[in-house]
Amino acid sequence: MHELAITEGIMDAAIPEAEKAGAKKILEIRLRIGELSGVIPECIQAYFEIVSRGTIAEGARITWQKIPVAIRCPDCGFEGDIDRKKIRCPQCGGIDFRVIRGREYFVDSLEAE
């Protein structure tokens, strides 16, 4: 259910930015969503259709791009993307690593008129 709060946050970020730029209508909101963020894009879309009613974002498209999981391994020095289904360092097989990317989510850009 945290997607409702996230969707409201998207609206709180997108609408003021669009209005500040003089936009009358938001056509598209582009999101970046980390593979480990726990955010379900389809739920964001469903909530967006509800919370955007009566706003300049009503009818806008929500698109998203996945942010892959990246780690830094202190054992071998590897730093880079990994398959989130194989949570091990691809270089040494270690599991004592730090996730450096893939938990975040944010509004990347807007298209408005």
Order of alpha helices (4+ residues) and beta strands (2+ residues): alpha-beta-alpha-beta-beta-beta-beta-beta
